Amino acid sequence: MKQNVETFLGCESGYADAKIVLFGAPFDSTTSFRPGARFGASAMRHESFGLETYSPYQDKDLCEMSVFDCGDLELCFGSPEAALADIEKKAAEILGDGKMPFLLGGEHLVTLGAVRAAAERYPGLHIIHFDAHADLREDYLGARLSHACVMKRCWDLLGDGRIHQFCIRSGEKEEFAFAKEHTDMHRFGFEGLSQLTERMREERTPVYFTVDLDCLDPSAFPGTGTPEAGGVNFQSLLEAILLVGKTNIVGADVNELAPMLDASGASTAVACKVLREMLLAVYGE
């Protein structure tokens, strides 16, 4: 693989030496409210140089990590299935080379492509999911491949008890009823995350970690397609990321930044900092 011309801050390792491989999925064709997430990955790369590579929260530095950024995929906007197939193929290639795929969205549907690849390689895969929305609809206006259905499609792959959802505060009544029977849903915040991650760490459970940035309150992160009041603040999200980082992460993503929806640039700055902390946390020792 060739390195992207513009990389995320500090992610300038060669592919052969990299432990984590960043790649973007600029896709938002099923967005149901405000589009623009297709520009999230490129905005995060471009604006990342406003940050330091060093995290005082973790006492770690991206310059001391081996992360390769191969840029954005060229995806078919007219076909969610074609886009997902391309994402799955790239994630499978990275996993096959013994590296961790780290996906930059894009809308949340892009997660499904990477989860398909991770589930194929790790049959015991679990998902830790941070989001404002349950994303458990069977379909959205007749479409089964939608950002509103992504966790239901992941459930189709993994089955009961292997999707762990946090910060959820929006969805149809039927989604919450489904979650009560089939997923491990924690409403409004991160209660129960510490116990979950401790158990997963002891059992060496393979984990795919997906963060929809609208888990943050719109006061901290307005630049997203479906803002939902009542979210967590940055510090709470950071603490949760550090907990998840102690588990056996085999793949990860961050998604749903729509940069043009926040002209101040603050949302992009928040997304960049979340990404830096996620990279450092999931990298391990």
C-alpha positions, -999 to 999 in steps of 0.1 A, spaced: 0 0 0 10 36 -6 8 62 21 -17 90 16 -4 124 5 -20 141 35 -19 119 66 -35 122 100 -11 138 125 18 115 134 5 85 113 35 84 89 48 49 95 54 26 65 29 -1 59 52 -30 66 61 -16 101 26 -4 110 5 -20 138 -26 1 129 -37 11 94 -60 41 90 -83 42 59 -112 65 51 -147 56 39 -162 88 25 -198 76 22 -230 92 34 -256 81 9 -281 67 34 -280 97 57 -315 104 69 -312 140 81 -282 162 74 -256 149 49 -219 157 49 -202 129 67 -185 119 35 -161 148 41 -153 138 77 -121 117 72 -104 143 49 -113 171 73 -98 152 102 -66 147 84 -64 183 73 -72 198 107 -52 173 128 -21 195 126 -38 218 151 -31 191 177 1 179 193 10 143 187 15 139 225 -14 131 248 -11 143 284 -41 122 292 -22 89 284 14 101 285 18 86 250 29 101 216 17 92 181 53 98 169 63 67 190 36 45 174 36 27 141 4 39 123 0 40 85 -26 62 68 -35 49 33 -61 76 26 -97 73 15 -113 45 -5 -130 55 -37 -165 43 -30 -196 39 -51 -221 65 -38 -250 49 -56 -247 15 -41 -244 9 -3 -236 -28 -9 -208 -20 -34 -194 5 -9 -196 -20 19 -179 -47 -2 -149 -24 -9 -146 -15 28 -148 -52 37 -121 -61 11 -97 -34 25 -103 -44 61 -98 -81 53 -65 -72 35 -53 -53 66 -64 -81 90 -47 -107 68 -14 -89 71 -17 -91 109 -26 -54 114 -55 -35 129 -79 -18 105 -90 16 118 -118 31 97 -127 68 94 -163 75 84 -184 85 68 -218 77 80 -222 48 105 -233 22 79 -196 20 68 -189 1 101 -207 -30 87 -181 -35 60 -153 -36 85 -173 -58 110 -179 -83 82 -142 -87 77 -134 -88 115 -162 -114 122 -148 -136 94 -114 -136 110 -125 -136 146 -156 -159 151 -160 -149 187 -161 -112 179 -180 -87 201 -188 -51 194 -185 -21 218 -207 6 203 -209 43 215 -238 62 199 -268 84 206 -289 61 184 -298 24 188 -293 18 150 -314 -14 154 -342 -8 128 -350 -37 105 -352 -12 77 -354 26 72 -380 36 46 -376 1 31 -338 1 30 -321 -26 51 -287 -10 44 -290 23 62 -271 41 89 -302 36 110 -299 -2 107 -262 -8 110 -263 -25 144 -292 -47 133 -272 -59 104 -242 -65 127 -266 -85 149 -275 -106 119 -238 -116 118 -230 -120 155 -263 -129 172 -274 -123 208 -253 -109 236 -223 -98 215 -232 -61 208 -227 -38 238 -243 -4 233 -236 28 254 -250 63 255 -281 53 236 -309 79 239 -328 77 207 -347 51 187 -381 37 179 -399 18 207 -394 -14 188 -356 -9 188 -355 -6 226 -377 -37 229 -354 -56 206 -323 -45 225 -338 -57 258 -339 -92 244 -309 -93 221 -282 -68 228 -265 -54 259 -278 -18 259 -268 9 284 -289 40 280 -277 76 283 -241 70 295 -213 45 303 -227 27 334 -215 -9 333 -186 -3 309 -159 -8 335 -173 -42 345 -177 -52 308 -142 -43 298 -127 -60 329 -144 -92 319 -134 -89 283 -98 -82 292 -96 -113 314 -112 -135 287 -92 -120 258 -124 -114 239 -118 -100 204 -135 -66 202 -145 -43 174 -148 -7 188 -171 17 170 -177 53 180 -204 74 165 -194 109 175 -230 119 181 -227 101 214 -214 135 225 -238 162 234 -245 187 206 -231 215 229 -197 198 225 -202 184 190 -228 201 168 -212 191 135 -230 158 129 -259 146 108 -283 137 135 -275 157 167 -293 144 198 -295 164 231 -286 147 263 -252 133 253 -219 129 272 -191 154 274 -156 149 261 -140 140 294 -166 112 299 -160 99 264 -122 100 269 -125 80 301 -146 54 284 -122 52 255 -93 44 279 -114 16 294 -121 0 261 -85 4 251 -75 -22 277 -94 -49 259 -83 -70 229 -92 -46 201 -90 -61 166 -107 -33 147 -121 2 153 -138 32 137 -149 67 144 -176 82 123 -204 108 117 -184 140 116 -200 163 91 -175 192 92 -195 218 72 -223 217 97 -201 234 123 -185 265 106 -165 272 137 -144 241 132 -148 231 168 -165 198 159 -136 188 136 -112 197 164 -131 175 188 -132 146 163 -94 149 158 -87 147 195 -111 117 199 -92 100 171 -58 107 186 -69 93 220 -85 63 204 -54 55 184 -32 58 214 -56 38 236 -61 8 212 -25 6 202 -16 -12 234 18 -15 250 
